[in-house]
Amino acid sequence: MKRHIFKDRPQRTIQMIHYAILDAQTGNKLGT
């Protein structure tokens, strides 16, 4: 995890976390 992202692009980081959670849920369904 790159901490400087939080300072440079907080909104981007929030989106990345959001999509990461979605990917985790999708991965569980797909069994990846």
N, C-alpha and C positions, 0 to 999 in steps of 0.2 A: 504493500500500500504506500502510495506517495503522499506524504503529508502536505506538501506544498500545493497540491490540488485544492485542498480545503480553502487556502487563502486566495488562490487565483480564481478558481471557479466553484464556489460553494453550490450553486444550482446544479452544475454539471455533476458534482460529486453525489448530490442527493439523487439525481436521476440514475447514476451508475449503481448506487446502492439499491434503488428501487428495482432496476432491471436485474441486478444480481439476485435479488430475492425471487423475482419471477422466474429466472433461469433455474434457480435451485428447485422451485416447486415443479417446473416443467420437467426438469431432469429426473426428479423423483417419479413422475408419471411415466416418462419414457424409459426409466430404468437405466439411464446413462450414468 
